[in-house]
Amino acid sequence: MDETELREKVKQTYGQAARGVLRSGAGDSARACSFADPVTADLYSEDETVGLPAEALIASLGCGNPCALAELKPGETVLDLGSGGGIDVLLAARRIAPRGKAWGLDITDEMVELARENQGKAGVLNAEFLRGEIESIPLPDASVDVVISNCVINLSPGKERVMAEAFRVLRPGGRLGISDIVVRGAMPEEVRRSMELSMGCLAGAMEEREYRERLASAGFEAIEVEPTRIYSAEDLRRIMLAGAGADADGTDIERIVTMVDGKFISAFVRARKPAAV
């Protein structure tokens, strides 16, 4: 796929997920990326989600909990790239209240609508959701203290632009805290071409080395990649079968998951914009 096709596919897939939640409170959100429980399950504690609408949790399609790991402080300004149904923005807004501000940015109109509904139900006042592309953030230079994201950068067709934009909007000394899918080691080209993995949002994942290099090229320092989950062959089999459906070629899936056993991980990626730029 070229960039336009990939962007439209992401909009269509996540728009469908949001419409399902808006219609029924559940809908197709759990299948938005053909992700099964190995990726999306058990990311948030019950204590964290108290007072949040069920729709915010249902629409959570991430692979981590960046708010819990980003060490947010009261009074900070936070931006969530690819904010979806808004759960991470709402959690961030709580942590930085009362004077902090949490922004959410998403490419799909339906997700922005859902996030705003969830914000209203949660009674969170110090948050705002914007419609836009994470490759072109509609905020001024040096306007936020922390950029977070939850399993979204791997979907972007312009990852270098995302990182450059994150660097631009961060204040000097600002922090990046991303939960994302990362690949350990070289990935067979056959896997990169696999439609099942593409549907599962894994094909766009960067190798750890590439992730570090792109962040450094954007200007970031103090780059860390901390694994939070390592996906086994069985985990990947479930993801691929969920994406491929009844027509799946079991033999082909078996061969692929054997090649990538333990190579895909969820990771927390930290980096910092230098204090003097």
Long-range contacts (C-beta under 8 A, 24 or more apart in sequence): 1-157, 1-198, 2-157, 3-157, 3-158, 6-155, 6-157, 6-204, 7-107, 7-133, 7-157, 10-107, 10-155, 11-107, 11-108, 14-61, 14-84, 14-106, 14-107, 14-108, 14-110, 14-111, 15-108, 15-109, 15-110, 15-111, 17-59, 17-61, 17-111, 18-59, 18-84, 18-85, 18-108, 18-110, 18-111, 18-113, 18-114, 19-110, 21-55, 21-58, 21-59, 21-85, 21-114, 22-110, 22-113, 22-114, 22-117, 25-54, 25-55, 25-58, 26-58, 29-58, 29-59, 29-61, 29-85, 30-58, 31-242, 32-61, 33-61, 33-199, 33-200, 33-201, 34-196, 34-199, 34-200, 34-201, 34-239, 34-240, 34-242, 34-243, 35-61, 35-63, 35-200, 35-201, 35-239, 35-242, 36-235, 36-238, 36-239, 36-242, 37-238, 38-229, 38-231, 38-235, 38-236, 38-238, 38-239, 39-63, 39-151, 39-181, 39-229, 39-231, 39-235, 39-239, 39-266, 44-87, 44-91, 48-91, 49-87, 51-122, 51-123, 52-87, 52-90, 52-91, 52-118, 52-122, 53-117, 53-118, 53-121, 53-122, 55-85, 55-114, 55-117, 55-118, 55-121, 56-85, 56-86, 56-87, 56-90, 56-115, 56-118, 56-122, 57-87, 58-85, 59-84, 59-85, 59-86, 59-87, 59-111, 59-114, 59-118, 60-84, 60-85, 60-87, 60-150, 61-151, 62-87, 62-88, 62-150, 62-151, 62-152, 62-179, 63-150, 63-151, 63-179, 63-180, 63-181, 63-229, 63-266, 64-150, 64-151, 64-179, 64-180, 64-228, 64-266, 64-267, 64-268, 65-150, 65-179, 66-148, 66-149, 66-150, 66-177, 66-178, 66-179, 66-268, 67-91, 67-92, 67-95, 67-148, 69-177, 69-179, 69-268, 69-270, 70-146, 70-148, 70-175, 70-177, 71-175, 71-177, 72-96, 72-100, 72-146, 73-100, 74-98, 74-99, 74-100, 75-99, 75-100, 76-100, 76-145, 76-146, 77-101, 77-102, 77-103, 77-143, 77-144, 77-145, 77-146, 78-102, 78-103, 78-144, 78-145, 78-146, 78-147, 78-148, 79-103, 79-104, 79-105, 79-137, 79-139, 79-144, 79-146, 79-147, 79-148, 79-169, 80-104, 80-105, 80-147, 80-148, 80-149, 80-150, 81-105, 81-134, 81-137, 81-147, 81-148, 81-149, 81-152, 81-153, 81-162, 81-166, 82-106, 82-107, 82-134, 82-149, 82-150, 82-151, 82-152, 82-153, 82-155, 83-111, 83-115, 83-129, 84-111, 84-114, 84-115, 84-150, 84-152, 85-111, 85-114, 85-115, 85-118, 86-114, 86-115, 86-116, 86-118, 86-119, 86-127, 86-129, 87-118, 88-148, 88-150, 89-115, 89-119, 89-127, 89-129, 90-118, 90-119, 90-122, 90-124, 90-127, 92-127, 92-146, 92-148, 93-124, 93-126, 93-127, 94-124, 96-126, 97-126, 98-126, 99-126, 100-126, 101-126, 101-127, 101-128, 102-126, 102-127, 102-128, 103-127, 103-128, 103-129, 103-130, 103-139, 103-144, 104-128, 104-129, 104-130, 105-129, 105-130, 105-131, 105-132, 105-134, 105-137, 105-138, 106-130, 106-131, 106-132, 107-131, 107-132, 107-133, 107-134, 134-162, 134-165, 135-161, 135-162, 135-165, 136-161, 136-165, 137-165, 137-166, 137-168, 137-169, 139-169, 140-169, 141-168, 141-169, 142-168, 142-169, 142-170, 142-171, 142-172, 142-174, 143-169, 143-171, 144-169, 144-170, 144-171, 144-174, 145-170, 145-171, 145-174, 145-175, 146-170, 146-174, 146-175, 146-176, 146-177, 147-174, 147-175, 147-176, 147-177, 147-178, 148-176, 148-177, 148-178, 148-179, 149-178, 149-179, 149-180, 150-178, 150-179, 150-180, 151-179, 151-180, 151-181, 151-201, 151-266, 152-180, 153-178, 153-180, 154-180, 154-181, 154-201, 154-202, 154-204, 154-205, 154-206, 155-201, 155-204, 156-204, 157-204, 159-206, 159-214, 160-214, 160-217, 160-218, 163-214, 163-215, 163-217, 163-218, 163-220, 164-218, 166-218, 167-218, 167-219, 167-220, 167-273, 170-273, 171-273, 172-273, 172-274, 172-275, 172-276, 172-277, 173-272, 173-273, 173-274, 173-275, 174-272, 174-273, 175-270, 175-271, 175-272, 175-273, 176-215, 176-220, 176-269, 176-270, 176-271, 176-272, 176-273, 177-268, 177-269, 177-270, 178-268, 178-269, 178-270, 179-228, 179-266, 179-267, 179-268, 179-269, 180-205, 180-211, 180-266, 180-267, 180-269, 181-205, 181-264, 181-265, 181-266, 181-267, 182-206, 182-207, 182-208, 182-211, 182-225, 182-227, 182-264, 182-265, 182-266, 182-267, 182-269, 183-207, 183-208, 183-263, 183-264, 183-265, 184-208, 184-262, 184-263, 184-264, 184-265, 185-263, 187-260, 187-263, 188-259, 188-260, 190-256, 190-259, 191-256, 191-259, 191-260, 194-240, 194-256, 195-243, 195-244, 196-240, 196-243, 196-244, 196-248, 196-253, 196-256, 197-239, 197-240, 197-243, 197-256, 199-243, 199-244, 200-239, 200-240, 200-242, 200-243, 202-236, 202-239, 202-264, 205-264, 208-267, 211-269, 215-269, 215-271, 219-273, 219-274, 219-277, 220-271, 220-272, 220-273, 221-271, 221-272, 221-273, 221-274, 222-270, 222-271, 222-272, 223-269, 223-270, 223-271, 224-268, 224-269, 224-270, 224-271, 225-267, 225-268, 225-269, 226-267, 226-268, 226-269, 226-270, 227-265, 227-266, 227-267, 228-265, 228-266, 228-267, 228-268, 229-265, 229-266, 230-262, 230-264, 230-265, 231-262, 231-264, 231-265, 231-266, 232-261, 232-262, 233-257, 233-258, 233-260, 233-261, 233-262, 236-260, 236-261, 236-264
